[in-house]
Each structure stands twice: as C-alpha cells, then as structure tokens.
Amino acid sequence: MDLDGQVAIVTGAGRGLGRAHALQLAALGARVVVNDAGTATDGEGRDHSVAQQVVDEIIAAGGHAVASTDSVSDWDGAKCLVATAIDTFSQLDIVVNNAGILRDRMLVNMSEAEFDAVLDVHLKGTFCVSRHAANHWRERSKAGERVTAAIVNTGSGAGLFNNVGQANYAAAKAAIVAFSQVAAKELARYGVRVNTIAPMARTRLVQQTPGLGELTESIKDSGFDPWLPANISPLVAYLASPRSKFTGGIWHVFGCRVDLVGGYTFQHTVTSDEPWTLDALDEVLRPLDANGLLSEEMGLDEVVRMLTAKGNA
C-alpha cells in the first residue's frame, strides 16, 4: 500500500474532513495519530471521546491508530502531539493540519477575542504542529537519514476568494497559504514537501456558513454527492505520499474536481518616465473600474488615447 509503514498526524480528525483523512490514510497503510479535542464549532467545550471513536473505527478495520486530545494552538500541546507519534510509532512522516473553528461576525461587530480565537486554532495551530514536526525531520536529516515527509495544510476558498462575515477566518486561511509556501522553501533541504488544500465539503463549519449549509443539503440524494468529505481525502493522501513531487502548491478540491491554483499575478501595469504625481496616476488609472478592469463606461478610443499618451498601451 502507498503509505505502508508511514506515520501520520491528522488534527481535527474526530469529525468531518479530518475523520475522512484519518480513515483514508489508515486504509492506505499509515499508522495514524487521531488528534481532536472534541470542541464545538466555536472552540468551546471538550469531548475526549471524539478522537477515540475514530481510533476505534481504524482498529476495527485492521489499522493502527492512537488518540490525542492535545490543543494544537498550545506550544507544549503541539509538542506533545508530535511526541505521541514518535513515542508510539517510532517516527513521523506526515502531518495533516486540519483543526479549525468558526466565530463569524461582520467586521464592525467582531470582538478581539473572536478574531484571536480563530487565528489561534487555524494559523497558530498549523504553525505549532508544523514547527515541532519540522524539528524532528531536521534532526533525522542531519543524522544522515534520507527523509521523505509531507505536510498538508488546510486552507479554504474563503482565504482565496473571501466571504463576507469571515474576516478572521479568511485572514487565517490566507495566511496559511503564505506560511505553507515559505515552509515548502525552507524544509525542502530536509526532504519535506508542504502543500495547501482549499476543500469544499459538507462539514460542521461549512454548514454554519450562510447559504452553503442549505446548498450542501439540497443535493444529498441526487446520486453522486460532491459534498462528501471523503471526496477530499484521496488528494490529501496523494500529496502526503512518496508518489507526489509537488510542494508549495495550492489545491482547490470539490467533488471530483481538483484545481491547482496560481498565486498572485500582476493584473495591470502602468509606468512613467518621471516620478508619479496624483494627477498623472489619476490619468492612467481612470480607464480602470474599481476591480482593476477596463471600465465599460469609457469608450475604447478614449482608453487607448489615455494609455498611449503615457506609453502604457
């Protein structure tokens, strides 16, 4: 099997996407640390049985797994999580950072605590677990071992394309993309690949997002269900496996569709032979609408005249 003998940590693995990832990795032969504190979607409360239930499923199917209820956003908790994998299974090869919470609110109503809590779990949690895992891989690499390891971080369409009412969540998910790309560059020397997925699936968090909850339920009985969390897990397993050569990638995945997303691009460029003034900038940027596209309100001849006047055709 593709992951036979490898050891994986999956955070937020008690339900939804994390559970599906843990089951998929275990089915492919990996030994899995199922991490979940069993909180509500807002991060409150604790139910330590949630992680154990997934462990029981894996063991019943003939796999190997152990539960962890450590908090990923706590520095020592993340260190303990990584130690659990190494102490139980002697090594660590794969980290899937999936844990997350929601505290949606319009910007003018969002509290400091609501902003901090979401970044704490998503962004800091991704950092803490990755940091301790990276230290383990660096030590193995420096000892002369040929390391083949992978981190798969969980972004979101909200971080790529934004959602109203999710300034905290979108900011955290966008930051995870940047974090992952930096980590991919830094950890390549140790044999570690780092990718980000932006999944769309029926999870507790998605069902709380206005408009999406109703959409995910409306097509449940229409044959193939594109919103099943299990649809996402094969890509996670592939990116985690030695088969994959990819690193630094952003992968948008929904149903049977996988998109490799490009990064930021220069959408429109203007230049000048002398330092800019406000009047000069206004003249060359006026043909654009608020989204940076050529405005339909301005005729083509006028646009061409204005741009060529400054040498920006």
C-alpha positions as CSV (number, residue, x, y, z in Angstrom):
1,M,0.0,0.0,0.0
2,D,1.2,3.5,-0.8
3,L,1.6,4.6,2.9
4,D,2.5,1.3,4.4
5,G,4.7,1.8,7.5
6,Q,4.4,5.6,7.5
7,V,3.2,7.5,10.5
8,A,0.7,10.4,10.2
9,I,-0.8,13.0,12.4
10,V,-4.2,14.4,11.5
11,T,-5.5,17.3,13.5
12,G,-9.2,18.0,13.9
13,A,-9.7,14.3,13.0
14,G,-12.7,13.5,15.1
15,R,-15.3,14.6,12.6
16,G,-15.8,15.8,9.0
17,L,-12.7,16.2,6.8
18,G,-10.2,15.2,9.5
19,R,-12.0,12.0,10.2
20,A,-12.2,11.2,6.4
21,H,-8.5,11.9,6.1
22,A,-7.5,9.7,9.0
23,L,-9.6,6.8,7.7
24,Q,-8.1,7.2,4.2
25,L,-4.5,7.3,5.4
26,A,-5.1,4.3,7.6
27,A,-6.7,2.4,4.8
28,L,-3.5,3.0,2.7
29,G,-1.4,1.5,5.5
30,A,-0.4,4.5,7.6
31,R,-0.4,4.4,11.3
32,V,-2.4,7.4,12.4
33,V,-2.4,9.8,15.4
34,V,-6.0,11.0,15.6
35,N,-5.9,14.4,17.2
36,D,-9.1,16.2,18.3
37,A,-10.1,18.0,21.5
38,G,-13.8,17.4,20.7
39,T,-14.8,21.1,20.8
40,A,-17.9,22.7,19.4
41,T,-17.5,24.7,16.2
42,D,-16.7,27.8,18.1
43,G,-13.9,26.1,20.0
44,E,-15.8,25.8,23.3
45,G,-16.2,22.6,25.3
46,R,-14.3,19.3,25.3
47,D,-15.3,15.8,24.4
48,H,-12.3,13.5,24.5
49,S,-14.3,10.5,23.2
50,V,-14.5,12.0,19.7
51,A,-10.9,11.2,18.8
52,Q,-11.1,7.7,20.4
53,Q,-14.2,6.9,18.3
54,V,-12.2,7.4,15.1
55,V,-9.3,5.3,16.5
56,D,-11.8,2.5,17.2
57,E,-13.0,2.6,13.6
58,I,-9.5,2.4,12.3
59,I,-8.6,-0.5,14.6
60,A,-11.8,-2.3,13.7
61,A,-10.8,-2.1,10.1
62,G,-7.5,-3.7,10.8
63,G,-5.4,-0.5,11.0
64,H,-3.2,1.1,13.7
65,A,-4.1,4.4,15.4
66,V,-3.9,6.2,18.7
67,A,-5.9,9.1,20.0
68,S,-4.6,12.6,21.1
69,T,-6.6,15.4,22.6
70,D,-3.8,17.9,22.8
71,S,-4.6,21.5,21.8
72,V,-2.7,22.3,18.6
73,S,-2.6,26.0,19.3
74,D,-0.7,25.4,22.6
75,W,3.0,25.2,22.0
76,D,3.6,22.4,24.5
77,G,0.4,20.7,23.4
78,A,1.6,20.6,19.8
79,K,5.0,19.3,21.0
80,C,3.3,16.6,23.0
81,L,1.2,15.6,19.9
82,V,4.4,15.1,17.8
83,A,6.0,13.2,20.7
84,T,2.9,10.9,20.8
85,A,3.5,9.9,17.2
86,I,7.2,9.3,17.7
87,D,6.9,7.5,21.1
88,T,4.0,5.3,19.9
89,F,5.1,4.5,16.3
90,S,8.9,5.4,16.4
91,Q,8.7,8.1,13.7
92,L,6.6,10.7,12.0
93,D,6.2,11.1,8.2
94,I,3.0,13.0,7.5
95,V,1.2,15.9,9.2
96,V,-2.2,17.0,8.1
97,N,-3.2,20.3,9.7
98,N,-6.9,20.3,9.6
99,A,-8.2,21.6,13.0
100,G,-10.3,24.7,12.9
101,I,-13.2,26.7,14.5
102,L,-15.6,29.4,13.4
103,R,-16.6,32.6,15.0
104,D,-18.2,34.5,12.2
105,R,-19.2,38.1,12.6
106,M,-19.3,41.3,10.5
107,L,-16.2,43.4,10.9
108,V,-17.9,46.2,12.8
109,N,-19.2,43.7,15.3
110,M,-16.3,41.3,15.7
111,S,-14.6,41.3,19.0
112,E,-10.8,41.0,19.7
113,A,-11.5,37.6,21.3
114,E,-13.4,36.3,18.3
115,F,-10.6,37.4,15.9
116,D,-7.8,36.0,18.1
117,A,-9.6,32.6,18.8
118,V,-9.9,31.8,15.1
119,L,-6.4,32.7,14.2
120,D,-5.2,30.8,17.3
121,V,-6.6,27.5,16.1
122,H,-6.1,27.8,12.4
123,L,-2.9,29.7,11.9
124,K,-1.0,29.2,15.2
125,G,-2.2,25.6,15.3
126,T,-0.8,25.0,11.9
127,F,2.5,26.7,12.9
128,C,2.9,24.9,16.2
129,V,2.4,21.4,14.9
130,S,4.5,22.0,11.8
131,R,7.3,23.6,13.8
132,H,7.7,20.6,16.1
133,A,7.4,18.1,13.2
134,A,10.0,20.1,11.2
135,N,12.4,19.9,14.1
136,H,12.0,16.1,14.2
137,W,12.7,15.9,10.4
138,R,15.7,18.2,10.6
139,E,17.3,16.0,13.3
140,R,16.7,12.9,11.2
141,S,18.2,14.6,8.1
142,K,21.2,15.8,10.0
143,A,21.8,12.3,11.3
144,G,22.2,11.2,7.7
145,E,18.8,9.7,7.1
146,R,17.1,10.2,3.8
147,V,13.8,11.8,4.9
148,T,10.6,11.7,2.7
149,A,8.0,13.6,4.7
150,A,5.0,15.8,3.9
151,I,2.8,18.4,5.4
152,V,-0.7,19.1,4.1
153,N,-2.3,22.2,5.4
154,T,-5.9,23.1,5.2
155,G,-6.8,26.5,3.6
156,S,-10.2,27.5,2.3
157,G,-11.9,29.1,-0.6
158,A,-12.7,31.9,1.9
159,G,-8.9,32.5,2.1
160,L,-8.6,32.6,-1.6
161,F,-11.8,34.4,-2.7
162,N,-13.2,35.8,0.6
163,N,-16.6,35.5,2.3
164,V,-18.5,38.4,4.0
165,G,-18.6,37.9,7.7
166,Q,-15.4,35.9,7.9
167,A,-12.6,38.5,8.3
168,N,-11.0,36.3,11.0
169,Y,-11.4,33.0,9.2
170,A,-10.4,34.3,5.7
171,A,-7.4,36.1,7.2
172,A,-6.2,32.9,8.9
173,K,-6.7,30.7,5.8
174,A,-5.0,33.2,3.5
175,A,-2.1,33.3,6.0
176,I,-1.9,29.5,6.0
177,V,-1.2,29.6,2.2
178,A,1.7,32.1,2.7
179,F,3.0,30.1,5.6
180,S,2.9,26.9,3.6
181,Q,4.8,28.3,0.7
182,V,7.5,29.7,3.0
183,A,7.7,26.3,4.8
184,A,7.9,24.5,1.4
185,K,11.0,26.5,0.5
186,E,12.7,26.2,3.9
187,L,12.0,22.5,4.5
188,A,12.9,21.2,1.1
189,R,16.5,20.7,2.3
190,Y,15.3,18.2,4.8
191,G,13.2,16.2,2.4
192,V,9.9,17.7,3.4
193,R,7.1,18.8,1.0
194,V,4.4,21.3,2.0
195,N,1.1,21.8,0.2
196,T,-2.2,23.6,1.0
197,I,-5.6,22.3,0.1
198,A,-8.7,24.5,-0.2
199,P,-11.5,21.9,0.2
200,M,-15.3,22.3,-0.3
201,A,-17.2,19.6,1.6
202,R,-20.1,19.1,4.0
203,T,-18.6,19.8,7.4
204,R,-19.8,21.4,10.6
205,L,-18.1,24.7,9.7
206,V,-19.4,24.8,6.1
207,Q,-22.9,24.1,7.3
208,Q,-22.7,27.1,9.5
209,T,-21.7,29.4,6.6
210,P,-24.7,31.4,5.3
211,G,-26.0,29.9,2.1
212,L,-23.6,27.0,2.0
213,G,-25.4,24.8,4.6
214,E,-28.6,24.8,2.5
215,L,-26.7,24.1,-0.7
216,T,-24.8,21.1,0.7
217,E,-28.1,19.5,1.9
218,S,-30.1,20.2,-1.3
219,I,-28.1,17.7,-3.4
220,K,-27.6,14.9,-0.8
221,D,-29.9,12.5,-2.6
222,S,-29.0,13.3,-6.2
223,G,-26.8,10.3,-6.8
224,F,-23.2,11.2,-6.5
225,D,-22.7,13.5,-3.6
226,P,-19.9,16.0,-4.4
227,W,-20.1,17.4,-0.8
228,L,-18.9,14.3,0.9
229,P,-15.7,14.9,3.0
230,A,-14.4,11.6,1.7
231,N,-14.1,13.1,-1.8
232,I,-11.3,15.3,-0.5
233,S,-9.2,12.7,1.2
234,P,-7.6,11.0,-1.9
235,L,-5.9,14.2,-2.8
236,V,-4.6,14.6,0.8
237,A,-3.3,11.0,0.7
238,Y,-1.7,11.6,-2.7
239,L,0.1,14.8,-1.6
240,A,1.3,13.0,1.5
241,S,2.5,10.0,-0.4
242,P,6.0,9.5,-1.8
243,R,4.3,9.4,-5.2
244,S,3.8,13.2,-5.1
245,K,6.6,15.6,-6.2
246,F,4.6,18.7,-5.5
247,T,5.5,21.3,-2.9
248,G,4.3,24.8,-2.3
249,G,1.1,24.1,-4.2
250,I,-2.4,25.5,-3.5
251,W,-5.1,22.9,-4.4
252,H,-8.7,23.7,-4.6
253,V,-10.8,20.5,-4.5
254,F,-14.5,19.8,-4.7
255,G,-16.2,16.5,-5.6
256,C,-14.4,15.0,-8.5
257,R,-12.6,18.3,-9.4
258,V,-9.1,19.3,-8.5
259,D,-7.7,22.7,-9.4
260,L,-4.0,23.8,-8.9
261,V,-4.4,27.4,-8.0
262,G,-1.9,30.1,-9.2
263,G,-0.6,32.7,-6.9
264,Y,-0.8,36.5,-7.1
265,T,-0.3,38.0,-10.6
266,F,0.2,41.5,-11.9
267,Q,-3.2,42.4,-13.2
268,H,-2.5,45.8,-14.8
269,T,0.8,47.7,-15.1
270,V,1.4,51.4,-15.7
271,T,4.8,53.1,-16.0
272,S,6.1,56.6,-16.1
273,D,9.4,58.3,-17.2
274,E,9.3,60.5,-14.1
275,P,8.1,60.3,-10.5
276,W,4.4,59.9,-10.2
277,T,2.0,62.7,-9.3
278,L,-1.6,62.3,-8.2
279,D,-2.8,63.8,-11.5
280,A,-0.6,61.5,-13.6
281,L,-1.8,58.4,-11.7
282,D,-5.4,59.5,-12.0
283,E,-5.0,59.9,-15.7
284,V,-3.6,56.5,-16.4
285,L,-5.7,54.6,-13.8
286,R,-9.0,56.3,-14.7
287,P,-9.8,53.8,-17.5
288,L,-10.0,51.1,-14.9
289,D,-13.0,50.2,-12.9
290,A,-12.9,49.5,-9.1
291,N,-11.8,45.9,-9.8
292,G,-8.9,46.9,-12.0
293,L,-10.6,46.0,-15.3
294,L,-11.1,48.4,-18.2
295,S,-14.2,50.3,-17.5
296,E,-17.2,49.7,-19.8
297,E,-18.3,53.3,-19.2
298,M,-15.3,54.6,-21.2
299,G,-15.0,54.2,-24.9
300,L,-12.2,52.1,-26.4
301,D,-10.8,55.1,-28.4
302,E,-10.6,57.2,-25.2
303,V,-8.9,54.3,-23.3
304,V,-6.3,53.8,-26.0
305,R,-5.6,57.5,-26.2
306,M,-5.1,57.9,-22.4
307,L,-2.9,54.9,-22.1
308,T,-0.7,55.5,-25.2
309,A,-0.3,59.1,-24.1
310,K,1.8,57.7,-21.2
311,G,3.4,54.9,-23.1
312,N,1.3,52.2,-21.3
313,A,-0.5,50.6,-24.3
